[in-house]
Amino acid sequence: MPTPLRNIAAVVLLLAAVLLGTGSLLGSAASTMIDTPEPLQRILGPLATDPELRRVLPDELGAVLGQRLTGDTAIPGQLAGPLQDAIDSAGGALLDGPGFPAAWATTIETARADFTTRLADAADAADVAGAAGGGQVTLRLDLAPLLGSGYDTLQASLDGSALGALLPTTLSLPPAVLDTGWPSAQQLPTETLNAWLSVARAWGWMLAGALVAAAAGLLLATRSGRPWAVLSGGLMALALGGGARLWIGYLGPGTTTAAAPGVESLVTARMLAALEGELAAVATILVTSGIVLLLLGAVWGWWAARDRDVPVRG
């Protein structure tokens, strides 16, 4: 192969290596977040003690709990008011029960499992119908585990009272779903998200491809062409890092069509902050790697030029 073609092919291979490496970084983070429980627990778990959540969640739980007790039990209608007053008086105590942290963790995991299941269903529907099929898939929260914890706390607070004696020992708690509305179809269509995830889950293959492409490019390049191939890889890494930083705000509140109130907005804000953090980390890695590759290529090129200029003795 002619020398110019070898060096051009080497540059292309180094660019491909950087692209595949970037895809591997993003894919590993995305697939880990959506397919394993730990990242979402780490992101949303601290909300259990967040002052803002403790301000809005008791009202949400109290309203749903009051509806379930008056609608699904034999409590007389005339006691509905006093019962709701008792629930409202319990207020923050609903979040102080010993079972609340575990209930919150269950709600988080249920939300993740529900989201991934509906994504898979939407992908299956798209395969069959050739379209998005199931509509936009958004993150939903099931309050049923929290209601169970809150009901235990309510029973304990009313124990020994006439109203407490009317409460059933157990309460049927079907799903009580809150839809965050995120991501919206304008931000990230479900069909696009599924396509991205199918690629992201192959992050290991992308990493292997990046290593092979980098090695092949360096071996294929001539001695004078290797510094240029490394420099091209550095420029690509810098460009991708800058692009990632520009994209960080795209999924944020500025593109949300309607902010959900209360619990939903808090969860959405925490998720967006986590995604921004992941993208910022990848952007930092890319920019740092780009700077290192540029410096390496420049030093390598200078050294190669110096060796060519040194006269041979003897």
C-alpha positions, 0 to 999 in steps of 0.5 A, spaced: 500 500 500 502 506 498 505 510 504 500 516 503 494 511 503 497 507 509 497 514 513 490 516 511 487 509 513 491 510 520 488 516 521 481 513 519 482 507 524 484 512 530 478 516 529 474 510 529 477 508 535 476 514 539 468 514 536 468 507 539 471 508 545 466 514 546 460 509 545 463 504 550 463 510 555 456 512 554 454 505 553 456 502 559 453 508 563 447 507 560 446 500 560 448 500 567 443 505 570 437 502 566 439 494 567 441 494 574 438 497 581 444 500 584 445 506 580 437 508 581 438 507 588 444 511 589 441 517 585 434 517 588 435 514 595 437 520 598 430 523 596 428 519 602 431 524 607 430 530 602 426 536 606 423 538 599 420 531 599 418 531 606 414 537 605 410 535 599 410 527 599 405 527 606 400 531 602 400 526 596 400 520 601 395 522 605 390 524 600 391 517 596 390 513 603 384 517 605 381 515 599 383 508 599 380 508 607 373 511 605 372 508 599 375 500 600 373 499 607 367 499 611 368 506 615 362 510 615 361 516 611 360 520 617 367 519 619 371 520 613 372 527 615 375 525 622 379 520 619 382 525 613 383 530 619 387 524 623 391 522 617 393 530 615 395 530 623 400 524 622 403 528 616 410 528 616 410 522 621 408 518 615 415 518 613 418 517 620 416 510 620 421 504 620 418 501 614 419 508 610 426 507 607 425 500 605 418 502 602 422 508 598 427 503 595 421 498 593 418 504 589 425 506 586 426 499 584 419 498 582 419 504 577 426 502 574 423 495 573 416 498 570 420 503 565 424 497 562 419 492 561 414 498 558 420 499 554 421 492 552 414 492 550 414 498 546 420 495 542 416 489 541 410 493 538 415 497 534 417 490 531 411 487 529 407 494 527 413 497 524 412 503 528 412 506 535 406 502 537 406 503 545 406 510 545 411 514 549 414 511 555 415 515 561 418 514 568 412 512 573 412 512 581 408 507 584 406 509 591 403 503 593 409 501 598 409 508 601 402 507 602 403 501 606 408 504 610 404 510 611 398 505 613 402 502 619 404 509 621 397 511 621 395 505 625 400 506 630 398 513 631 391 511 632 392 505 636 387 505 642 382 510 639 375 509 637 377 511 630 383 506 630 378 501 632 375 502 626 381 501 621 382 494 618 388 490 620 390 490 613 389 494 607 388 492 600 393 497 596 393 496 588 398 500 584 397 508 585 401 511 579 404 518 579 407 519 572 413 524 571 412 525 564 419 524 563 422 523 558 417 527 553 417 525 546 420 532 544 426 530 548 427 523 547 422 519 543 421 512 546 423 509 539 430 513 539 431 511 546 430 503 545 435 504 539 440 507 543 439 502 548 440 496 543 447 499 541 449 501 549 448 494 551 454 492 546 459 497 550 463 491 551 464 490 543 465 497 542 471 497 547 474 491 544 473 494 537 476 501 539 482 497 542 483 493 535 482 500 531 487 503 535 492 498 535 491 497 527 492 504 526 498 505 529 501 499 526 499 501 519 501 508 519 508 509 517 513 512 522 512 519 520 505 518 520 503 516 527 504 522 530 499 525 525 494 519 527 495 520 534 493 528 533 487 526 529 485 522 535 486 527 540 482 532 536 476 528 535 476 526 542 476 534 544 470 535 539 466 529 542 468 532 549 465 539 547 459 536 543 457 532 550 458 538 554 453 542 549 448 536 549 448 536 557 443 541 558 438 538 552 434 533 557 434 538 562 428 543 564 429 547 559 426 542 554 420 539 558 414 541 556 410 541 562 413 541 569 410 536 573 408 538 580 410 535 587 414 528 588 414 528 580 418 534 579 423 532 585 424 525 582 425 528 575 430 534 577 434 528 581 434 524 574 436 530 570 442 532 575 444 525 575 444 524 567 448 531 567 453 528 571 454 522 567 455 526 561 459 531 564 464 526 567 464 523 560 466 530 557 471 531 562 474 524 560 474 525 553 477 533 553 482 530 558 484 524 553 484 529 547 489 534 550 493 528 552 493 525 545 495 532 542 501 533 547 503 526 545 502 527 538 506 533 538 512 531 542 512 524 538 512 528 531 517 533 534 522 527 536 521 524 529 523 530 526 529 531 530 531 524 529 531 525 521 535 532 522 540 528 526 546 527 521 549 520 521 556 519 524 561 514 521 
